[in-house]
Amino acid sequence: MTRIIKTYINSGVLIAVYQGNNKVSIKAVNILDEENRQLISSDFVKLEVLSKALYHRQQEEIQFYQGFFASCSVCGQII
């Protein structure tokens, strides 16, 4: 039986994964891809990362964040 690890993902992790250009990005991608993790975030993080991408009309970045939030457990929903 695999133990599920609840992992809170903050904005820094999401930005690192999206930018994907250094050691931190690679480590963050590996965490997101682990099967035994339940990814958790919040609407505050959602607002933090999506606001800039929406303002600058960065469609790929918007889709990345929306995909992440659709697939994770969001706690403390405010919107």
RAMOVEN-V642523 format. One record per run of one state. SS is the DSSP state (~ for helix, > for strand, _ for the rest). FROM is the first residue (numbers start at 1). TO is the last residue. If there is no record, write none. Layout:
SS,FROM,TO
SS,FROM,TO
This chain:
_,1,4
>,5,8
_,9,10
~,11,19
_,20,22
~,23,33
_,34,36
>,37,42
~,43,55
_,56,58
~,59,71
_,72,72
>,73,75
_,76,79
